[in-house]
Amino acid sequence: MGYKPFRSTYYDDRMRASPALLRARAPYLVKNTITGFAICSLVIGISDTYTINAISQDEFDDVIVPDEPVQRPAQQSLGTTQALQQAVEARK
């Protein structure tokens, strides 16, 4: 016979909730759901408020904005060998 460290009338041998436990929890189901939703909403609201407040204090005056990139004229597609030769010549 195996060792059973926990024996309860609310759980069966496979640790599933018994009908008695479900009946005992039933009156609190709606209240607990509403309370959980309220707590989660409060935590999310506080974190969003903090994040927006922290971001709004940032100043981006020190960020250097680069000029518009140089537009290269459109070239016709070259083969791999020709493109490699052009790259080698450009390095010289």
N, C-alpha and C positions, 0 to 999 in steps of 0.2 A: 504494500500500500504506500502511495507517495505522500510526501510531506505537503500539507496545505497550510501555508502561513496565514491565510486570510479566509475567514468563513463568514459570510453574510447572508441574511435572508433576502436582501435586495438584489443579489446577483446569483446567477446559476453557476454551474461548474465551468462554463465557457466564458464567464465574466460578461454575460449579456444582462441587460436590465430586465428585472422581473416586472410583471404587471403591477405589483404593489408599489415598486419604485416609480413607475410611470404615473400611477394614480397619485402618489405623494407629490410629484413634481408638477402635475397638471395645473394647479391653481396659480403657480408662479411663472408659467411659461411666457405669457404675454408681458407681464411686468418685467421679467428678466430680459426679454427681447428688446423692449422699449428702453430699458436702462442701458443695455449694451450698445444700442444704436446711439443713444445720447452721449455716452462716454466716448465712443469712436468719433462722433461728429465733433465733439469738443476738442479732442486731441488733434484731429485733422485741421480744424479751424485755427487752433493756436499755431500749429506748425506752418500753415499757409500764411497766416498773418505775419509771423516772424520772418519767413522767407521773403515775402513781398517787401517788408520793411527793410530788411538787410540789403536787398537788391536796389531799392530806390535810393539808398545812400551812396551808391557807387557813382563815381565821376569818371568819365572816359576822356577827359581832356588830355591826358598824357599818352593816349594811344595814337600812334602814327598811322595815318591812313595812306596806303601807297597810291601812286598815280595810276591812271588808267593803263592797263597792259598794252604793250605795243601790238598793233594789228599787223600780222604778216600776210602778204598776198597769198591767195590760194594757189597751190601748186598741184599739178597733176600727179596722180599717184605713181610712184616709182617702184620698180622692182626691188627686191631685198638687196641685190648686189649693187645697184645704182645708189640706193639710199646709204649703204655702208660706205661706198666710195665718197659720196658727198660729205658724210660725217668725218671721214679721215682727212679730206681736203680742208674742211672747216677748222680742224684742230691745228693744221700747219700754219 
